[in-house]
Amino acid sequence: MTGIQPGLTVRGLGRNQIPVADWLCTCGHFERARGRNAVTNLATRARVGQCPHTEPVVSRSAA
């Protein structure tokens, strides 16, 4: 599929609707969250333009 850009999309805020968020990571990972708490958690974790799925994780013991 072409034409779909990575990013975070949030819908349904402030209109008496259940909020829904879609996150497409640059690596192709997709997540959807429904409900205010789940959308808030996803929006906090999502990093547009920065992939947390393929970047190396630095261990605290190595630091």
KANOR-V461765 format. One record per backbone hydrogen bond with DSSP energy under -1.0 kcal/mol. CO is the residue of the C=O (numbers start at 1). NH is the residue of the N-H. E is the energy in kcal/mol with one decimal. If there is no record, write none. Layout:
BEGIN
((CO,NH,E) (CO,NH,E))
END
This chain:
BEGIN
((7,24,-2.6) (9,22,-2.7) (11,20,-2.4) (19,35,-2.7) (20,11,-3.1) (21,33,-2.5) (22,9,-2.9) (23,31,-2.2) (24,7,-1.8) (25,28,-1.6) (29,25,-3.0) (31,23,-2.8) (33,21,-2.5) (35,39,-2.7) (36,40,-2.3) (37,41,-2.4) (38,42,-2.3) (39,43,-2.7) (40,44,-1.7) (41,45,-1.8) (42,46,-2.8) (47,50,-1.8))
END
